[in-house]
Amino acid sequence: MKLSQISENRKLIKLTCSDDDIISKYGEPLDFYIWDKQPIEIGLALAYSKENEYDDLEDILKQLILNSKAEQVIQPGYKMPNEVLLAAFFKIAEVI
């Protein structure tokens, strides 16, 4: 098989954070999107992130968490609540 046969455009996939803590605090599940295929540097950065390097992890999550128009949800200078970032991280880890 040729590599060109399995190469295709990326697609947005919808993920939902619906654990009890999120629903309790925000009243409903929280939806976001990621690309089904990530650049290799994202995968390597996640794989090789070290304990206590939370700023690096947050920067990676900012790149990954998108809205339905493929725009970054977390804009420069803004922060996402920690419980939301962690819930999103675990959802993303399930698919990449």
DSSP file (Angstrom, degrees, kcal/mol; ACC not computed):
  #  RESIDUE AA STRUCTURE BP1 BP2  ACC     N-H-->O    O-->H-N    N-H-->O    O-->H-N    TCO  KAPPA ALPHA  PHI   PSI    X-CA   Y-CA   Z-CA
    1    1 A M              0   0    0      0, 0.0     2,-0.3     0, 0.0     5,-0.0   0.000 360.0 360.0 360.0 140.7    0.0    0.0    0.0
    2    2 A K    >   -     0   0    0      1,-0.1     3,-1.8     0, 0.0     4,-0.5  -0.675 360.0-126.8 -88.9 143.8    1.2    3.5   -0.8
    3    3 A L  G >> S+     0   0    0     -2,-0.3     3,-1.4     1,-0.3     4,-0.9   0.834 108.2  66.4 -57.5 -32.4    1.3    6.1    1.9
    4    4 A S  G 34 S+     0   0    0      1,-0.3    -1,-0.3     2,-0.2     3,-0.1   0.740  92.4  62.8 -63.2 -20.7   -0.7    8.4   -0.4
    5    5 A Q  G <4 S+     0   0    0     -3,-1.8    -1,-0.3     1,-0.2    -2,-0.2   0.736 109.6  37.5 -76.2 -22.5   -3.6    6.0   -0.1
    6    6 A I  T <4 S+     0   0    0     -3,-1.4     2,-0.4    -4,-0.5    -1,-0.2   0.445  93.0 102.2-108.6  -1.1   -4.0    6.5    3.6
    7    7 A S     <  +     0   0    0     -4,-0.9     2,-0.3    -3,-0.1     0, 0.0  -0.689  47.1 154.6 -83.1 131.9   -3.2   10.3    3.7
    8    8 A E        -     0   0    0     -2,-0.4    -2,-0.0     0, 0.0    -3,-0.0  -0.960  46.2 -79.3-150.4 166.1   -6.3   12.4    4.0
    9    9 A N        -     0   0    0     -2,-0.3     2,-0.1     1,-0.1     0, 0.0  -0.321  52.3-106.7 -65.3 150.2   -7.5   15.8    5.2
   10   10 A R        -     0   0    0     27,-0.1     2,-0.4    26,-0.0    -1,-0.1  -0.405  32.5-152.5 -75.2 157.9   -8.0   16.2    8.9
   11   11 A K        -     0   0    0     -2,-0.1    25,-2.5    23,-0.0     2,-0.3  -0.964  17.2-114.6-130.2 147.2  -11.5   16.5   10.4
   12   12 A L  E     -A   35   0A   0     -2,-0.4     2,-0.4    23,-0.2    23,-0.2  -0.637  30.8-163.3 -77.3 135.9  -12.8   18.2   13.4
   13   13 A I  E     -A   34   0A   0     21,-3.0    21,-2.0    -2,-0.3     2,-0.4  -0.968  14.8-127.9-121.5 142.8  -14.2   15.8   16.0
   14   14 A K  E     -A   33   0A   0     -2,-0.4     2,-0.3    19,-0.2    19,-0.2  -0.721  23.6-172.6 -91.0 132.3  -16.5   16.8   18.9
   15   15 A L  E     -A   32   0A   0     17,-3.3    17,-2.4    -2,-0.4     2,-0.4  -0.923   7.5-153.6-120.3 150.1  -15.6   15.8   22.4
   16   16 A T  E     -A   31   0A   0     -2,-0.3     2,-0.8    15,-0.2    15,-0.2  -0.986  10.0-150.7-130.2 127.1  -17.8   16.3   25.5
   17   17 A C  E     +A   30   0A   0     13,-3.1    13,-2.3    -2,-0.4    71,-0.1  -0.858  34.5 153.2 -91.3 110.5  -16.8   16.7   29.1
   18   18 A S        +     0   0    0     -2,-0.8    -1,-0.1    11,-0.2    13,-0.0   0.086  14.7 136.8-131.7  24.3  -19.7   15.3   31.0
   19   19 A D     >  -     0   0    0      1,-0.1     4,-2.2     4,-0.0     3,-0.3  -0.302  68.3-104.1 -71.4 163.1  -18.4   14.1   34.3
   20   20 A D  H  > S+     0   0    0      1,-0.2     4,-2.7     2,-0.2     5,-0.2   0.847 118.3  55.1 -57.6 -39.6  -20.4   14.8   37.4
   21   21 A D  H  > S+     0   0    0      2,-0.2     4,-2.1     1,-0.2    -1,-0.2   0.910 109.8  46.4 -62.5 -42.4  -18.1   17.6   38.6
   22   22 A I  H  > S+     0   0    0     -3,-0.3     4,-3.1     2,-0.2     6,-0.4   0.943 115.1  45.4 -65.1 -48.1  -18.4   19.5   35.3
   23   23 A I  H  X S+     0   0    0     -4,-2.2     4,-2.0     1,-0.2    -2,-0.2   0.896 112.5  52.1 -64.7 -39.4  -22.2   19.2   35.2
   24   24 A S  H  < S+     0   0    0     -4,-2.7    -1,-0.2    -5,-0.3    -2,-0.2   0.913 118.2  36.2 -62.1 -42.5  -22.5   20.1   38.8
   25   25 A K  H  < S+     0   0    0     -4,-2.1    -2,-0.2    -5,-0.2    -1,-0.2   0.878 130.9  27.5 -80.3 -38.7  -20.5   23.3   38.4
   26   26 A Y  H  < S-     0   0    0     -4,-3.1    -3,-0.2    -5,-0.2    -2,-0.2   0.493  96.7-125.4-108.1  -5.2  -21.6   24.4   34.9
   27   27 A G  S  < S+     0   0    0     -4,-2.0    -4,-0.2    -5,-0.4    -3,-0.1   0.383  83.1  36.2  81.7  -5.7  -25.1   22.9   34.8
   28   28 A E  S    S-     0   0    0     -6,-0.4    -2,-0.2     0, 0.0    -3,-0.1  -0.977  95.6 -76.4-165.5 163.6  -24.5   21.0   31.5
   29   29 A P        -     0   0    0      0, 0.0     2,-0.5     0, 0.0   -11,-0.2  -0.320  44.5-128.1 -64.6 154.6  -21.8   19.1   29.6
   30   30 A L  E     -A   17   0A   0    -13,-2.3   -13,-3.1    54,-0.0     2,-0.3  -0.936  21.5-157.6-110.8 123.5  -19.1   21.1   27.9
   31   31 A D  E     +A   16   0A   0     -2,-0.5     2,-0.3   -15,-0.2   -15,-0.2  -0.741  19.8 157.2 -99.8 145.7  -18.4   20.5   24.2
   32   32 A F  E     -A   15   0A   0    -17,-2.4   -17,-3.3    -2,-0.3     2,-0.3  -0.940  27.3-126.6-153.3 174.4  -15.2   21.3   22.3
   33   33 A Y  E     -AB  14  66A   0     33,-2.6    33,-2.9    -2,-0.3     2,-0.3  -0.904  17.9-180.0-128.1 152.5  -13.5   20.1   19.2
   34   34 A I  E     -A   13   0A   0    -21,-2.0   -21,-3.0    -2,-0.3     2,-0.2  -0.942  38.6 -96.2-139.2 163.8  -10.1   18.8   18.2
   35   35 A W  E     -A   12   0A   0     -2,-0.3   -23,-0.2   -23,-0.2   -25,-0.0  -0.595  26.9-132.6 -76.3 144.3   -8.5   17.7   15.0
   36   36 A D  S    S+     0   0    0    -25,-2.5     2,-0.4    -2,-0.2    -1,-0.1   0.742  97.5  42.9 -70.3 -21.7   -8.6   13.9   14.4
   37   37 A K  S    S-     0   0    0    -26,-0.2    -1,-0.1     0, 0.0   -27,-0.1  -0.993  78.4-160.0-125.2 131.9   -5.0   14.1   13.4
   38   38 A Q        -     0   0    0     -2,-0.4     5,-0.0    58,-0.1    26,-0.0  -0.786  29.2 -96.0-110.4 152.1   -2.5   16.2   15.3
   39   39 A P    >>  -     0   0    0      0, 0.0     4,-1.4     0, 0.0     3,-1.2  -0.347  38.3-116.0 -60.4 147.8    0.9   17.5   14.3
   40   40 A I  H 3> S+     0   0    0      1,-0.3     4,-2.6     2,-0.2     5,-0.2   0.823 113.2  62.6 -58.3 -33.1    3.7   15.2   15.4
   41   41 A E  H 3> S+     0   0    0      1,-0.2     4,-2.1     2,-0.2    -1,-0.3   0.824 101.3  52.7 -65.6 -28.8    5.2   18.0   17.7
   42   42 A I  H <> S+     0   0    0     -3,-1.2     4,-2.3     2,-0.2    -1,-0.2   0.944 110.9  45.8 -68.7 -47.9    1.9   18.0   19.7
   43   43 A G  H  X S+     0   0    0     -4,-1.4     4,-2.4     1,-0.2    -2,-0.2   0.910 115.2  47.0 -61.1 -42.8    2.1   14.2   20.3
   44   44 A L  H  X S+     0   0    0     -4,-2.6     4,-2.5     2,-0.2    -1,-0.2   0.899 110.1  52.8 -66.8 -40.1    5.8   14.4   21.2
   45   45 A A  H  < S+     0   0    0     -4,-2.1     4,-0.5    -5,-0.2    -2,-0.2   0.902 112.6  44.8 -63.1 -40.0    5.3   17.3   23.5
   46   46 A L  H >< S+     0   0    0     -4,-2.3     3,-0.7     1,-0.2    -2,-0.2   0.914 114.3  49.2 -67.8 -42.2    2.5   15.4   25.3
   47   47 A A  H 3< S+     0   0    0     -4,-2.4    -2,-0.2     1,-0.2    -1,-0.2   0.860 119.5  36.5 -66.2 -35.3    4.6   12.2   25.5
   48   48 A Y  T 3< S+     0   0    0     -4,-2.5    -1,-0.2    -5,-0.2    -2,-0.2   0.294  82.3 127.2-105.2  10.1    7.7   13.9   26.8
   49   49 A S    <   -     0   0    0     -3,-0.7     2,-0.2    -4,-0.5     3,-0.1  -0.452  53.7-134.8 -67.0 141.0    6.1   16.5   29.1
   50   50 A K    >   -     0   0    0      1,-0.1     3,-1.7    -2,-0.1    -1,-0.1  -0.588  26.4 -83.0 -99.3 158.2    7.6   16.2   32.5
   51   51 A E  T 3  S+     0   0    0      1,-0.3    -1,-0.1    -2,-0.2     3,-0.0  -0.304 114.9  18.5 -56.3 138.6    6.0   16.2   35.9
   52   52 A N  T 3  S+     0   0    0      1,-0.1     2,-0.7    -3,-0.1    -1,-0.3   0.594  85.6 119.9  72.6  14.8    5.3   19.7   37.2
   53   53 A E    <>  +     0   0    0     -3,-1.7     4,-1.8     1,-0.2     3,-0.2  -0.489  26.8 148.7-101.2  61.7    5.5   21.4   33.7
   54   54 A Y  H  >  +     0   0    0     -2,-0.7     4,-2.7     1,-0.2     5,-0.2   0.825  63.3  59.0 -68.6 -33.1    2.0   22.6   33.8
   55   55 A D  H  > S+     0   0    0     -3,-0.2     4,-2.1     2,-0.2    -1,-0.2   0.910 107.0  48.1 -63.1 -40.6    2.6   25.8   31.8
   56   56 A D  H  > S+     0   0    0      2,-0.2     4,-2.0     1,-0.2    -2,-0.2   0.921 112.4  48.6 -64.2 -43.6    3.8   23.6   28.9
   57   57 A L  H  X S+     0   0    0     -4,-1.8     4,-2.6     1,-0.2    -2,-0.2   0.906 110.4  51.2 -62.8 -42.1    0.8   21.4   29.2
   58   58 A E  H  X S+     0   0    0     -4,-2.7     4,-2.2     1,-0.2    -1,-0.2   0.894 108.3  52.3 -63.4 -39.3   -1.5   24.3   29.3
   59   59 A D  H  X S+     0   0    0     -4,-2.1     4,-1.3     2,-0.2    -1,-0.2   0.896 110.3  48.5 -62.9 -39.9    0.1   25.8   26.1
   60   60 A I  H  X S+     0   0    0     -4,-2.0     4,-1.6     1,-0.2     3,-0.4   0.930 110.7  50.2 -65.2 -45.4   -0.5   22.5   24.3
   61   61 A L  H  X S+     0   0    0     -4,-2.6     4,-2.7     1,-0.2    -2,-0.2   0.869 104.3  58.9 -62.5 -36.4   -4.1   22.3   25.4
   62   62 A K  H  < S+     0   0    0     -4,-2.2    12,-0.3     1,-0.2    11,-0.2   0.879 108.5  46.2 -59.0 -37.1   -4.7   25.9   24.2
   63   63 A Q  H  < S+     0   0    0     -4,-1.3    -1,-0.2    -3,-0.4    -2,-0.2   0.824 116.5  44.8 -73.2 -31.5   -3.6   24.7   20.7
   64   64 A L  H  < S+     0   0    0     -4,-1.6     2,-0.6    -5,-0.1   -29,-0.2   0.863  91.8  83.1 -83.0 -38.0   -5.8   21.6   20.9
   65   65 A I     <  +     0   0    0     -4,-2.7     8,-2.1    -5,-0.1     9,-0.5  -0.586  61.5 167.1 -80.8 114.5   -9.1   22.9   22.2
   66   66 A L  B     -BC  33  72A   0    -33,-2.9   -33,-2.6    -2,-0.6     6,-0.2  -0.759  32.2-124.0-122.5 163.9  -11.1   24.4   19.4
   67   67 A N    >   -     0   0    0      4,-2.2     3,-2.1    -2,-0.3   -35,-0.1  -0.402  50.2 -83.7 -95.2-176.4  -14.6   25.5   18.7
   68   68 A S  T 3  S+     0   0    0      1,-0.3   -56,-0.1    -2,-0.1   -34,-0.0   0.602 130.4  56.6 -68.0 -10.1  -16.8   24.2   15.8
   69   69 A K  T 3  S-     0   0    0      2,-0.1    -1,-0.3   -36,-0.0     3,-0.1   0.235 119.9-108.4-101.3  11.8  -15.1   26.6   13.4
   70   70 A A  S <  S+     0   0    0     -3,-2.1     2,-0.3     1,-0.3    -2,-0.1   0.769  74.9 138.6  66.5  29.0  -11.6   25.2   14.2
   71   71 A E        -     0   0    0     -4,-0.0    -4,-2.2     1,-0.0    -1,-0.3  -0.811  63.6 -98.3-102.1 145.2  -10.7   28.4   16.2
   72   72 A Q  B     -C   66   0A   0     -2,-0.3    -6,-0.2    -6,-0.2    -9,-0.1  -0.395  26.5-155.8 -61.7 133.9   -8.8   28.2   19.4
   73   73 A V  S    S+     0   0    0     -8,-2.1     2,-0.9   -11,-0.2    -1,-0.2   0.892  81.2  62.5 -77.0 -42.7  -11.2   28.5   22.4
   74   74 A I  S    S-     0   0    0     -9,-0.5    -1,-0.2   -12,-0.3     3,-0.1  -0.759  80.0-156.7 -91.8 105.8   -8.6   29.8   24.8
   75   75 A Q    >   -     0   0    0     -2,-0.9     3,-2.3     1,-0.2    -2,-0.1  -0.395  34.8 -76.3 -79.8 156.8   -7.4   33.2   23.5
   76   76 A P  T 3  S+     0   0    0      0, 0.0    -1,-0.2     0, 0.0     3,-0.1  -0.244 120.5  20.4 -53.5 135.0   -4.0   34.7   24.4
   77   77 A G  T 3  S+     0   0    0      1,-0.3     2,-0.3    -3,-0.1    -2,-0.1   0.308 104.2 105.7  88.3  -8.7   -4.0   36.2   27.9
   78   78 A Y    <   -     0   0    0     -3,-2.3     2,-0.3     0, 0.0    -1,-0.3  -0.712  54.7-150.8-104.2 156.1   -7.1   34.1   29.0
   79   79 A K        -     0   0    0     -2,-0.3    -4,-0.1    -3,-0.1     3,-0.0  -0.931   6.6-141.1-124.4 148.9   -7.2   31.1   31.3
   80   80 A M        -     0   0    0     -2,-0.3     5,-0.1    -6,-0.1    -6,-0.0  -0.854  40.3 -94.0-102.6 142.7   -9.6   28.2   31.5
   81   81 A P    >>  -     0   0    0      0, 0.0     4,-2.4     0, 0.0     3,-0.7  -0.273  34.8-121.4 -55.2 142.2  -10.6   26.9   34.9
   82   82 A N  H 3> S+     0   0    0      1,-0.3     4,-2.8     2,-0.2     5,-0.2   0.867 110.5  55.1 -56.7 -40.7   -8.4   24.0   36.0
   83   83 A E  H 3> S+     0   0    0      1,-0.2     4,-1.8     2,-0.2    -1,-0.3   0.846 110.0  47.5 -65.1 -30.8  -11.2   21.5   36.3
   84   84 A V  H <> S+     0   0    0     -3,-0.7     4,-2.8     2,-0.2    -2,-0.2   0.916 111.4  50.0 -73.8 -44.1  -12.2   22.2   32.7
   85   85 A L  H  X S+     0   0    0     -4,-2.4     4,-2.7     1,-0.2    -2,-0.2   0.918 112.8  47.2 -59.3 -43.8   -8.6   21.9   31.4
   86   86 A L  H  X S+     0   0    0     -4,-2.8     4,-2.3     2,-0.2    -1,-0.2   0.917 112.1  49.0 -65.9 -42.4   -8.2   18.6   33.3
   87   87 A A  H  X S+     0   0    0     -4,-1.8     4,-1.8    -5,-0.2    -2,-0.2   0.920 113.8  47.1 -62.6 -42.7  -11.5   17.2   32.0
   88   88 A A  H  X S+     0   0    0     -4,-2.8     4,-2.9     2,-0.2     5,-0.2   0.911 109.2  55.0 -64.3 -42.2  -10.6   18.3   28.4
   89   89 A F  H  X S+     0   0    0     -4,-2.7     4,-2.6     1,-0.2    -2,-0.2   0.930 108.8  46.9 -56.6 -47.6   -7.1   16.8   28.8
   90   90 A F  H  X S+     0   0    0     -4,-2.3     4,-0.9     2,-0.2    -1,-0.2   0.864 112.6  49.8 -66.6 -34.9   -8.5   13.4   29.8
   91   91 A K  H >X S+     0   0    0     -4,-1.8     4,-0.6    -5,-0.2     3,-0.6   0.929 112.2  47.8 -66.2 -44.3  -11.0   13.4   26.9
   92   92 A I  H >X S+     0   0    0     -4,-2.9     4,-1.8     1,-0.2     3,-1.4   0.903 106.1  58.2 -63.0 -40.5   -8.2   14.3   24.4
   93   93 A A  H 3< S+     0   0    0     -4,-2.6    -1,-0.2     1,-0.3    -2,-0.2   0.773  98.4  61.4 -61.4 -25.4   -6.0   11.6   25.8
   94   94 A E  H << S+     0   0    0     -4,-0.9    -1,-0.3    -3,-0.6    -2,-0.2   0.768 114.8  31.6 -70.0 -25.3   -8.8    9.1   24.9
   95   95 A V  H <<        0   0    0     -3,-1.4    -2,-0.2    -4,-0.6    -1,-0.2   0.604 360.0 360.0-114.6 -13.7   -8.5    9.9   21.2
   96   96 A I     <        0   0    0     -4,-1.8    -3,-0.2   -59,-0.1    -2,-0.1   0.458 360.0 360.0-112.4 360.0   -5.0   10.9   20.4
